[in-house]
Amino acid sequence: MRATLLLSLLLCCSACGPTSSGVDGGPDAGDGLDAGTTDCGEPFRRCALEFRFRAIDETTVEVRGSFRDDGWTQGVRMARDGDTWKASVPVPYGAAVEYKFLVNNSVWVTDPANPKTRNGNSLASAVTCNAWTCQAGAPSAQAFDWRDAVLYFVFVDRFLDADSSNNCTVPGADAAGQYQGGDWKGVTRRIDEGYFNALGVTALWLTVPLDNPAVAGLGKDGRRSSGYHGYWPVDLSALESCFGTEADLKALVDAAHAKGLQVLFDFAMVHLHSSAPVFQEHPQWFWPLDNGGTSCVCGSGCDWNSQGERCWFTDYLPHWNYTVAAAREYSVDRALALVAKTGVDGFRLDAIKHVDGSWLLSLRRRLQDEVVATRSPRPRFYLLGETYDFGSRDYLKSFVDVATKLDGQFDFPLRLELLKAVVMRQSPMTGLAAFVESNDAFYGPQAVMSTWIGNHDLGRVIHMAEDTPLWADPYADGQDRAWVNPPALPGYRRPFERLANAFVFLFTSPGAPLLYYGDEVGLPGAGDPDNRRAMAWTGLSADQQWLKGRVAKLGQLRQAHPALRHGQRATLSVTGDTWVYSMTKGPDVVYVALNRGDADATVTGLPTGALRDEYSDASVSGPAVLVPARSARILVAP
């Protein structure tokens, strides 16, 4: 490679037209562009970005980069036009694109004409255009943008009992694992009262609405529980009568829509209860429990990972075998029927890694054809996966493809970093900032990951925020106190302040932040089922009321600022205890200053001059600002 070659690189963004430029070796059909559609939201828009490379004596030149999922391994061949190699590439609207040139299939070259770099690559920042192409099947621009979602997980049975006539009792179930009366009418009541709107919530995730058996199941902890959680369905066509009627569920969805709320149903597709008629009638649709003379139970006879798509979670939960086409069709048919009769807006897919991939592909294809195509404006039917994995981002990402698979997953790796840095104070804020720098865009511009700090499988997060965390291991599930010696509500403010700081981060970051019911008031509890106590509606302590007020304030600020929902983050300063970053979306710029330390701290890097703290309604002045201990400031220029 001649040295003069490095001086001849040029990148320019062409005037973006309604179609991508056709060049030799350009984007193939896998990009899924729809040249006839321009009515789509930002994540589904594509701008034509023209790359140019001054020719000398090269044989081939490719541009490779982050403009698509396989862009680093399958580059775009550039075509020679006189003394310039050219390629017009459709790139995600508003996204930053990292790229390099690959010359003669052997030499990687960055772009000296472009001083911006990231991760050792040239960087085109926030590419936008006035006209664009849309990905095939993209939702309408007028449809709900799931990047604007704030999710609230309503654990129906434990939320609010508004109709005692549907209360259930299952013989043999221990008290904490028994139905406790919550129902769909109770959720509707809180919707109508504006409870969720006041918190800034825009979407509800409801526990599985399907019919469960009226028998107790033995858990691995030796205790017996009812199917109050919904994860043991016996009939995929019937609804759980302990929660109400079909009319009650439809009324809930309608009431939510009237208040501007979307609704997700938890959908259990990994297994059925052994009493299910379909299991008795079609045993060949399920993986056999026998595994060469041993029982193929996950973690006992079969491995959770290598045999995770076939092992039974317990010996009364037969695992679907979706490599059998009839089984796959039966399950997907009933998922689509549930959508049709309720008008629901999405599914949270439980333990998605434990089902054969053909099921998800079939579900997405039929949702696009039979639901999305028939609704107006054309929506984004949101599929949110649960892949319980704290460590492998690549593995989580392998399930995310808005055209064929999931829209997003719960961000377990991010939750671990947030827990360690802000809540438990085990690692420095510098580590969290470094992780987030690569994580914000890791799953792609169309993915809507759900960011979270508490859920129904782990001990309540308020106890991890205590001066001495109740569990020192950030991976702990809290099962040691799930049934015996349950923890009490902390009697001092500091844990609530630390939890509020975690919510500050979640509500000022891309993705769909999750509120697990009760976390807005620091509801106490150990592992399952103690983390599913009845919702506290009365008798809140002053600390609980304070935390609820902070969450509501954050919800209002997130709605008010597009930058907090889908802006670009830039770190301005970071120390072991503090982190200051900006979130920018066009003219909307918000500065977030977090102090997880137990002493007041002065942070730097902010703009010089007057600033308004919208979190505390105070006026301050940059570039250095005092942030109280275990607190935050959310700043804008007045």
Wavefront OBJ file of the C-alpha trace (Angstrom):
o trace
v 0.000 0.000 0.000
v 1.441 3.373 -0.992
v 1.656 6.012 1.729
v 0.019 8.553 -0.572
v -3.136 6.452 -0.497
v -3.809 7.520 3.065
v -4.066 11.157 1.978
v -6.825 10.614 -0.530
v -9.811 9.547 1.546
v -13.064 11.432 1.580
v -16.447 10.796 3.189
v -19.532 12.756 2.243
v -23.241 12.370 2.879
v -25.172 12.617 -0.361
v -28.510 14.331 -0.682
v -30.715 11.588 0.643
v -33.367 10.474 -1.807
v -36.323 8.107 -1.599
v -34.210 5.133 -2.643
v -30.721 3.960 -1.882
v -28.162 4.409 -4.644
v -27.629 1.333 -6.765
v -23.910 0.544 -6.967
v -21.959 -2.550 -7.812
v -21.711 -4.727 -4.749
v -24.062 -2.436 -2.804
v -26.664 -3.384 -0.192
v -28.360 -6.636 -0.947
v -32.024 -7.532 -0.408
v -31.285 -8.402 3.184
v -31.394 -4.687 4.012
v -35.160 -4.912 3.464
v -35.636 -1.398 2.056
v -39.087 -0.381 0.883
v -38.580 2.338 -1.714
v -42.295 3.121 -1.839
v -42.753 3.912 1.845
v -41.533 7.008 3.683
v -44.065 6.915 6.529
v -41.983 5.420 9.320
v -40.445 6.423 12.624
v -36.779 7.326 13.038
v -35.445 3.878 14.037
v -36.754 2.434 10.753
v -35.512 5.190 8.425
v -32.432 4.845 6.243
v -30.307 7.660 4.821
v -28.083 7.213 1.766
v -24.556 7.822 2.996
v -22.062 8.091 0.138
v -18.523 6.886 0.799
v -15.732 7.984 -1.584
v -12.158 6.815 -1.871
v -9.618 8.444 -4.216
v -8.312 5.810 -6.623
v -4.628 5.094 -7.299
v -3.933 1.520 -8.373
v -6.203 -0.551 -6.095
v -7.890 -3.702 -7.332
v -10.797 -3.615 -4.866
v -12.081 -1.325 -2.135
v -14.824 -2.086 0.374
v -16.374 0.047 3.063
v -17.135 -1.879 6.217
v -18.760 -0.680 9.395
v -21.616 -0.593 11.859
v -24.230 0.490 9.319
v -25.815 -2.983 9.572
v -25.445 -6.025 11.792
v -23.019 -7.842 9.482
v -21.346 -4.695 8.192
v -17.933 -5.558 9.604
v -17.806 -9.015 8.032
v -19.808 -8.406 4.850
v -18.694 -5.061 3.494
v -20.082 -3.041 0.607
v -17.963 -3.215 -2.565
v -17.166 0.233 -3.938
v -17.410 0.924 -7.676
v -14.706 2.873 -9.493
v -15.881 6.044 -11.238
v -12.899 7.750 -12.873
v -10.393 8.518 -10.143
v -12.801 7.788 -7.270
v -14.209 4.649 -5.690
v -17.824 5.184 -4.593
v -20.535 3.390 -2.645
v -23.875 4.670 -1.410
v -24.960 2.772 1.678
v -28.308 3.004 3.501
v -27.479 3.718 7.148
v -29.753 4.054 10.182
v -31.225 7.522 10.571
v -29.821 9.459 13.512
v -27.258 6.798 14.365
v -23.502 7.206 14.595
v -21.709 4.984 12.074
v -18.242 3.549 12.633
v -16.436 2.555 9.448
v -13.149 1.695 7.758
v -12.021 1.002 4.212
v -10.676 -2.444 3.290
v -8.300 -2.120 0.339
v -7.367 -5.127 -1.851
v -9.016 -7.306 0.768
v -5.942 -6.964 2.984
v -5.289 -3.443 4.311
v -7.608 -1.593 6.725
v -7.562 2.198 6.418
v -9.236 4.824 8.565
v -10.368 8.132 7.084
v -7.827 10.959 7.667
v -10.290 13.454 6.154
v -12.623 12.739 9.064
v -11.079 13.608 12.450
v -13.846 11.897 14.415
v -13.015 8.419 15.665
v -14.374 5.845 18.067
v -12.956 2.451 18.987
v -10.148 3.006 16.482
v -12.567 3.509 13.597
v -13.667 6.568 11.660
v -16.973 7.938 12.903
v -19.883 9.599 11.104
v -21.971 11.141 13.892
v -25.772 11.184 13.936
v -26.420 10.806 10.216
v -29.714 12.441 9.230
v -31.438 13.386 5.975
v -34.525 15.190 4.694
v -35.818 12.218 2.725
v -35.323 8.584 3.486
v -36.218 5.015 2.692
v -38.005 2.774 5.195
v -37.352 -0.769 6.246
v -39.983 -3.110 4.845
v -42.851 -3.595 7.304
v -41.793 -0.612 9.427
v -44.394 0.878 11.770
v -46.026 4.175 10.857
v -44.508 7.361 12.168
v -47.859 8.060 13.863
v -47.752 4.789 15.819
v -46.515 4.574 19.393
v -42.730 4.813 19.535
v -41.523 2.151 21.960
v -38.425 4.233 22.649
v -40.851 6.445 24.579
v -42.007 3.570 26.771
v -41.768 3.510 30.538
v -42.849 -0.006 31.507
v -44.675 -0.902 34.705
v -44.832 -4.593 35.595
v -48.236 -5.272 37.144
v -48.173 -8.569 39.005
v -51.942 -8.922 38.730
v -52.646 -11.279 41.631
v -50.670 -9.096 44.062
v -51.719 -5.659 42.796
v -55.309 -4.818 43.794
v -58.396 -6.888 44.587
v -61.396 -5.031 43.161
v -63.782 -8.006 42.870
v -63.861 -10.614 45.601
v -66.238 -12.807 43.569
v -63.305 -14.121 41.482
v -60.981 -14.856 44.412
v -59.429 -18.332 44.374
v -57.871 -20.762 46.818
v -55.807 -23.757 45.720
v -55.694 -26.659 48.197
v -52.236 -27.463 49.519
v -50.511 -24.223 48.537
v -48.432 -22.452 51.176
v -49.788 -19.052 52.187
v -47.169 -16.960 50.357
v -47.694 -19.046 47.217
v -51.469 -18.811 47.318
v -53.714 -16.616 45.182
v -54.221 -13.320 47.008
v -57.118 -11.786 45.114
v -55.654 -9.277 42.676
v -57.613 -9.045 39.432
v -57.953 -7.205 36.136
v -60.649 -4.957 37.550
v -58.133 -3.789 40.153
v -55.655 -2.822 37.445
v -58.400 -1.040 35.505
v -59.354 0.926 38.591
v -55.823 2.265 38.981
v -55.679 3.024 35.240
v -58.878 5.051 35.455
v -57.608 6.889 38.540
v -54.495 7.971 36.644
v -52.035 6.159 38.903
v -49.756 5.108 36.042
v -49.969 8.416 34.196
v -48.868 10.234 37.356
v -45.705 8.099 37.420
v -44.915 8.856 33.779
v -45.662 5.237 32.842
v -46.632 4.688 29.207
v -46.910 0.876 28.996
v -48.137 -1.899 31.290
v -46.724 -5.421 31.403
v -49.269 -7.846 32.872
v -48.599 -11.331 34.192
v -49.687 -14.264 32.023
v -53.479 -14.057 31.525
v -53.942 -17.727 30.532
v -55.771 -20.394 32.500
v -53.655 -22.194 35.116
v -54.432 -25.401 37.046
v -56.306 -25.371 40.353
v -53.618 -27.580 41.909
v -50.490 -26.784 43.897
v -47.064 -27.401 42.420
v -43.972 -28.404 44.364
v -41.045 -26.037 43.931
v -37.347 -26.799 44.203
v -37.452 -25.087 47.594
v -39.761 -27.845 48.882
v -42.762 -25.476 49.133
v -46.038 -25.702 47.265
v -47.519 -22.827 45.310
v -50.555 -22.147 43.175
v -50.316 -20.913 39.593
v -51.031 -17.317 40.699
v -48.093 -16.174 38.511
v -49.570 -17.647 35.329
v -46.534 -19.645 34.170
v -48.221 -23.087 34.270
v -50.954 -22.802 31.603
v -53.345 -25.661 31.002
v -55.356 -24.088 28.182
v -53.871 -21.554 25.764
v -57.377 -20.652 24.578
v -58.840 -19.863 27.999
v -58.220 -16.985 30.393
v -57.537 -17.232 34.128
v -60.915 -16.948 35.867
v -59.184 -16.043 39.152
v -58.360 -12.694 37.525
v -61.762 -12.104 35.927
v -63.532 -12.569 32.620
v -62.572 -11.964 29.016
v -64.718 -8.823 29.161
v -62.719 -7.640 32.192
v -59.409 -8.105 30.370
v -60.656 -6.376 27.229
v -61.972 -3.512 29.377
v -58.511 -3.198 30.947
v -56.824 -2.903 27.549
v -59.426 -0.402 26.346
v -59.056 1.688 29.518
v -55.275 1.681 29.116
v -55.532 2.853 25.512
v -57.913 5.622 26.568
v -55.193 6.856 28.953
v -52.456 6.648 26.334
v -50.983 3.423 27.744
v -49.789 0.419 25.754
v -50.278 -3.109 27.141
v -47.983 -6.150 27.049
v -49.061 -9.621 28.106
v -46.555 -12.032 29.552
v -46.823 -15.064 27.291
v -45.784 -18.505 28.529
v -44.646 -20.566 25.559
v -41.909 -22.765 27.036
v -44.147 -25.365 28.638
v -47.624 -26.367 29.796
v -48.823 -27.992 32.997
v -48.979 -31.775 32.752
v -52.758 -31.678 33.335
v -53.252 -29.776 30.079
v -55.542 -31.665 27.687
v -53.284 -30.933 24.720
v -50.413 -32.727 26.452
v -52.616 -35.775 27.009
v -53.840 -35.708 23.401
v -50.548 -34.899 21.647
v -47.594 -36.095 23.741
v -45.469 -36.122 20.574
v -45.618 -32.293 20.572
v -43.447 -32.237 23.704
v -39.922 -33.326 24.503
v -39.890 -36.598 26.485
v -39.049 -36.380 30.159
v -37.020 -39.560 29.893
v -33.398 -38.917 28.965
v -31.795 -42.312 28.656
v -33.070 -43.549 31.987
v -32.896 -40.233 33.847
v -35.415 -37.419 33.974
v -34.515 -34.489 31.733
v -35.224 -31.782 34.315
v -33.201 -28.606 33.851
v -30.267 -28.678 36.245
v -31.009 -32.256 37.296
v -30.598 -34.843 34.554
v -30.263 -32.244 31.808
v -28.113 -29.129 31.455
v -29.808 -25.709 31.571
v -27.746 -24.444 28.654
v -26.781 -27.215 26.248
v -30.183 -28.911 26.666
v -32.166 -25.794 27.521
v -34.508 -26.070 24.535
v -35.800 -29.463 25.665
v -35.337 -29.890 29.446
v -38.413 -29.643 31.679
v -38.305 -26.893 34.318
v -39.825 -29.427 36.721
v -41.413 -32.824 36.266
v -44.964 -31.475 35.922
v -44.149 -28.922 33.196
v -43.812 -30.663 29.800
v -41.523 -28.708 27.463
v -42.878 -27.880 24.003
v -41.001 -29.366 21.042
v -41.389 -26.669 18.407
v -39.348 -28.572 15.869
v -42.702 -30.327 15.369
v -44.552 -28.033 12.983
v -48.005 -28.894 14.350
v -46.939 -27.965 17.891
v -45.463 -24.681 16.727
v -48.574 -23.811 14.727
v -50.866 -24.674 17.656
v -48.987 -22.371 20.031
v -48.629 -19.463 17.586
v -52.294 -19.762 16.565
v -53.324 -19.220 20.158
v -50.961 -16.316 20.651
v -52.524 -14.604 17.625
v -56.029 -15.406 18.898
v -55.186 -13.755 22.224
v -54.100 -10.624 20.370
v -57.268 -10.618 18.271
v -59.683 -10.846 21.179
v -57.969 -8.330 23.463
v -56.252 -5.759 21.239
v -53.006 -6.097 23.199
v -49.930 -4.227 21.899
v -47.105 -6.650 22.582
v -45.799 -9.733 24.359
v -43.162 -10.210 26.983
v -41.771 -13.620 26.044
v -40.767 -15.615 29.081
v -37.455 -17.521 28.990
v -37.174 -17.130 25.211
v -33.805 -18.879 25.058
v -35.506 -22.139 26.067
v -37.607 -22.515 22.909
v -36.594 -23.595 19.425
v -35.874 -20.548 17.277
v -38.467 -21.541 14.669
v -41.251 -20.551 17.095
v -40.093 -16.942 17.354
v -39.587 -16.629 13.606
v -43.101 -17.943 13.007
v -44.647 -15.666 15.624
v -42.994 -12.533 14.234
v -43.900 -13.347 10.630
v -47.547 -13.932 11.446
v -47.786 -10.874 13.682
v -46.542 -8.764 10.794
v -48.954 -10.358 8.335
v -52.048 -10.754 10.501
v -51.810 -7.960 13.094
v -49.493 -5.151 12.047
v -50.728 -5.081 8.440
v -54.367 -4.810 9.558
v -54.060 -2.021 12.141
v -53.989 1.687 11.397
v -51.736 3.466 11.947
v -49.431 0.521 11.332
v -48.049 -0.273 14.823
v -44.890 -1.814 16.117
v -46.049 -4.976 17.887
v -43.423 -5.057 20.610
v -41.764 -8.381 21.409
v -39.656 -8.166 24.565
v -37.600 -11.202 25.475
v -36.323 -12.492 28.767
v -32.932 -14.165 28.447
v -31.618 -14.584 31.963
v -27.949 -13.862 31.359
v -25.885 -11.198 33.143
v -22.711 -11.665 31.151
v -23.086 -12.269 27.419
v -24.298 -9.254 25.474
v -23.586 -11.026 22.190
v -25.909 -13.844 23.229
v -28.723 -11.454 24.129
v -28.212 -9.603 20.865
v -28.498 -12.810 18.828
v -32.238 -12.826 19.580
v -32.794 -9.184 18.570
v -33.896 -8.502 14.998
v -36.968 -6.309 14.633
v -37.841 -7.796 11.240
v -37.736 -11.466 12.222
v -37.235 -11.918 15.978
v -37.352 -9.652 19.058
v -37.535 -5.879 19.331
v -35.459 -6.018 22.502
v -34.567 -7.882 25.671
v -34.256 -7.078 29.335
v -30.747 -5.693 29.681
v -29.343 -8.033 32.323
v -25.674 -7.032 31.797
v -26.506 -3.342 32.271
v -28.534 -4.111 35.385
v -25.522 -5.846 36.921
v -23.250 -2.841 36.305
v -25.853 -0.391 37.629
v -26.450 -2.495 40.727
v -22.744 -2.778 41.541
v -21.912 0.881 40.961
v -24.908 2.913 42.125
v -26.897 0.670 44.461
v -24.348 -1.574 46.188
v -21.278 0.687 45.740
v -19.030 -2.281 44.966
v -17.464 -0.851 41.806
v -16.598 2.723 40.782
v -18.738 4.951 38.627
v -15.880 4.987 36.112
v -16.637 1.326 35.423
v -20.328 1.987 34.864
v -19.548 4.911 32.536
v -17.108 2.808 30.504
v -19.619 -0.032 30.169
v -22.448 2.283 29.137
v -20.305 3.974 26.491
v -20.395 0.789 24.439
v -23.781 -0.434 25.632
v -26.053 2.426 24.537
v -25.784 1.457 20.871
v -24.714 -2.169 21.266
v -28.007 -3.795 20.278
v -28.579 -1.635 17.207
v -30.556 1.539 16.456
v -33.906 -0.236 16.140
v -33.647 -2.318 19.295
v -35.610 -1.146 22.321
v -34.020 -2.858 25.294
v -35.737 -2.737 28.660
v -33.448 -1.291 31.326
v -34.247 -2.299 34.881
v -33.098 -2.660 38.475
v -35.794 -4.863 40.069
v -37.957 -7.793 38.951
v -40.013 -10.741 40.194
v -37.178 -13.290 40.252
v -34.797 -11.467 42.598
v -34.919 -10.060 46.107
v -36.365 -6.552 46.317
v -33.732 -4.046 45.296
v -34.327 -1.722 48.267
v -32.375 -4.223 50.400
v -29.394 -4.125 48.041
v -29.339 -0.347 48.615
v -29.017 -0.582 52.404
v -25.818 0.653 54.044
v -24.831 -3.001 54.293
v -26.609 -4.784 51.426
v -28.751 -7.657 52.628
v -27.028 -9.842 50.015
v -23.368 -9.156 49.315
v -23.435 -11.103 46.064
v -24.945 -9.014 43.221
v -26.122 -12.258 41.594
v -28.042 -13.369 44.720
v -31.681 -14.302 44.201
v -32.710 -13.771 47.836
v -34.076 -17.287 48.250
v -32.409 -17.712 51.646
v -35.124 -15.511 53.196
v -37.948 -16.118 50.756
v -40.054 -18.098 53.244
v -38.406 -17.612 56.645
v -37.374 -14.393 58.427
v -38.476 -12.060 55.620
v -36.791 -8.645 55.614
v -38.555 -5.547 56.884
v -38.768 -2.117 55.291
v -35.573 -0.134 55.958
v -36.207 2.540 58.579
v -33.809 5.192 57.267
v -33.645 7.364 54.131
v -30.323 6.330 52.574
v -31.489 3.142 50.784
v -34.345 5.080 49.218
v -31.922 7.755 48.005
v -29.678 5.143 46.399
v -32.636 3.493 44.686
v -33.786 6.910 43.467
v -30.331 7.421 41.941
v -30.664 4.131 40.071
v -33.966 5.370 38.684
v -32.314 8.662 37.684
v -29.948 6.698 35.475
v -32.711 4.504 34.022
v -35.038 7.412 33.267
v -32.274 9.449 31.590
v -31.032 6.635 29.335
v -32.113 5.064 26.040
v -34.387 2.046 26.215
v -37.648 1.311 28.001
v -37.042 1.621 31.769
v -38.974 -0.862 33.898
v -40.741 -0.232 37.182
v -41.464 -3.483 38.996
v -44.675 -2.922 40.955
v -43.897 -1.600 44.415
v -40.343 -0.513 43.639
v -41.662 3.030 43.300
v -42.250 2.895 47.072
v -39.320 0.628 47.990
v -41.529 -2.371 48.736
v -39.512 -4.842 50.860
v -39.099 -8.546 50.224
v -36.615 -11.373 49.754
v -36.662 -13.862 46.858
v -39.650 -15.546 45.222
v -42.372 -15.502 46.542
v -41.525 -12.849 49.161
v -40.655 -10.405 46.364
v -44.307 -10.664 45.307
v -45.968 -9.263 48.411
v -49.280 -7.457 48.086
v -48.885 -3.922 46.764
v -48.735 -1.284 49.517
v -51.530 1.221 48.910
v -51.795 2.658 52.418
v -49.583 3.194 55.437
v -46.554 4.333 53.429
v -43.644 5.696 55.428
v -42.278 9.172 54.782
v -39.326 7.587 52.956
v -41.650 5.596 50.709
v -43.697 8.668 49.877
v -40.501 10.580 49.104
v -39.283 7.860 46.708
v -42.630 7.724 44.947
v -42.437 11.486 44.419
v -38.942 11.169 42.948
v -40.074 8.469 40.509
v -43.054 10.561 39.425
v -40.764 13.553 38.844
v -38.433 11.446 36.734
v -41.340 10.136 34.695
v -42.490 13.682 33.968
v -38.984 14.793 32.963
v -38.534 11.818 30.646
v -41.776 12.671 28.865
v -40.768 16.337 28.581
v -37.327 15.729 27.035
v -36.810 13.710 23.827
v -33.096 13.724 24.640
v -33.735 11.510 27.670
v -35.634 8.948 25.605
v -33.564 8.703 22.433
v -30.676 11.115 22.682
v -26.942 10.587 22.309
v -24.949 10.320 25.555
v -21.559 11.947 26.132
v -19.563 11.689 29.354
v -18.432 15.109 30.595
v -16.646 14.009 33.767
v -16.455 10.908 35.906
v -14.859 9.897 39.228
v -15.190 6.949 41.550
v -18.384 8.392 43.059
v -19.731 10.787 40.423
v -20.672 10.791 36.772
v -21.740 13.728 34.645
v -23.117 13.122 31.154
v -25.138 14.978 28.567
v -28.059 13.634 26.567
v -28.617 15.376 23.231
v -31.435 15.131 20.704
v -31.365 18.028 18.233
v -31.801 21.253 20.192
v -32.796 19.397 23.373
v -29.764 19.009 25.657
v -30.003 17.686 29.212
v -27.110 17.311 31.668
v -27.243 14.581 34.312
v -24.981 14.679 37.380
v -25.030 11.588 39.613
v -23.363 11.335 43.024
v -23.554 7.877 44.550
v -21.195 8.822 47.410
v -22.135 9.402 51.043
v -20.709 12.932 50.994
v -21.568 16.009 48.955
v -19.411 16.289 45.842
v -18.539 19.021 43.366
v -18.724 17.806 39.780
v -17.159 19.456 36.746
v -17.504 19.494 32.977
v -20.819 21.318 32.807
v -21.430 24.401 30.631
v -20.372 27.733 32.049
v -23.265 29.857 33.209
v -26.728 29.529 34.686
v -28.389 26.118 34.749
v -31.786 24.965 35.968
v -32.002 21.750 38.015
v -35.352 20.333 36.931
v -35.062 17.460 39.399
v -34.998 19.748 42.473
v -36.314 22.989 40.907
v -33.114 24.790 41.958
v -30.914 27.229 40.054
v -27.171 26.563 39.903
v -24.208 27.798 37.905
v -21.653 25.808 35.901
v -19.086 24.616 35.031
v -18.706 23.182 38.576
v -21.818 22.220 40.533
v -22.327 20.767 44.018
v -24.355 17.548 44.074
v -25.602 16.402 47.498
v -24.717 12.959 48.812
v -26.695 10.082 47.255
v -28.436 12.474 44.927
v -28.509 13.805 41.396
v -29.126 16.896 39.346
v -30.885 16.984 35.976
v -29.863 20.260 34.401
v -30.894 22.363 31.427
v -29.901 25.796 30.224
v -32.629 28.295 31.225
l 1 2 3 4 5 6 7 8 9 10 11 12 13 14 15 16 17 18 19 20 21 22 23 24 25 26 27 28 29 30 31 32 33 34 35 36 37 38 39 40 41 42 43 44 45 46 47 48 49 50 51 52 53 54 55 56 57 58 59 60 61 62 63 64 65 66 67 68 69 70 71 72 73 74 75 76 77 78 79 80 81 82 83 84 85 86 87 88 89 90 91 92 93 94 95 96 97 98 99 100 101 102 103 104 105 106 107 108 109 110 111 112 113 114 115 116 117 118 119 120 121 122 123 124 125 126 127 128 129 130 131 132 133 134 135 136 137 138 139 140 141 142 143 144 145 146 147 148 149 150 151 152 153 154 155 156 157 158 159 160 161 162 163 164 165 166 167 168 169 170 171 172 173 174 175 176 177 178 179 180 181 182 183 184 185 186 187 188 189 190 191 192 193 194 195 196 197 198 199 200 201 202 203 204 205 206 207 208 209 210 211 212 213 214 215 216 217 218 219 220 221 222 223 224 225 226 227 228 229 230 231 232 233 234 235 236 237 238 239 240 241 242 243 244 245 246 247 248 249 250 251 252 253 254 255 256 257 258 259 260 261 262 263 264 265 266 267 268 269 270 271 272 273 274 275 276 277 278 279 280 281 282 283 284 285 286 287 288 289 290 291 292 293 294 295 296 297 298 299 300 301 302 303 304 305 306 307 308 309 310 311 312 313 314 315 316 317 318 319 320 321 322 323 324 325 326 327 328 329 330 331 332 333 334 335 336 337 338 339 340 341 342 343 344 345 346 347 348 349 350 351 352 353 354 355 356 357 358 359 360 361 362 363 364 365 366 367 368 369 370 371 372 373 374 375 376 377 378 379 380 381 382 383 384 385 386 387 388 389 390 391 392 393 394 395 396 397 398 399 400 401 402 403 404 405 406 407 408 409 410 411 412 413 414 415 416 417 418 419 420 421 422 423 424 425 426 427 428 429 430 431 432 433 434 435 436 437 438 439 440 441 442 443 444 445 446 447 448 449 450 451 452 453 454 455 456 457 458 459 460 461 462 463 464 465 466 467 468 469 470 471 472 473 474 475 476 477 478 479 480 481 482 483 484 485 486 487 488 489 490 491 492 493 494 495 496 497 498 499 500 501 502 503 504 505 506 507 508 509 510 511 512 513 514 515 516 517 518 519 520 521 522 523 524 525 526 527 528 529 530 531 532 533 534 535 536 537 538 539 540 541 542 543 544 545 546 547 548 549 550 551 552 553 554 555 556 557 558 559 560 561 562 563 564 565 566 567 568 569 570 571 572 573 574 575 576 577 578 579 580 581 582 583 584 585 586 587 588 589 590 591 592 593 594 595 596 597 598 599 600 601 602 603 604 605 606 607 608 609 610 611 612 613 614 615 616 617 618 619 620 621 622 623 624 625 626 627 628 629 630 631 632 633 634 635 636 637 638
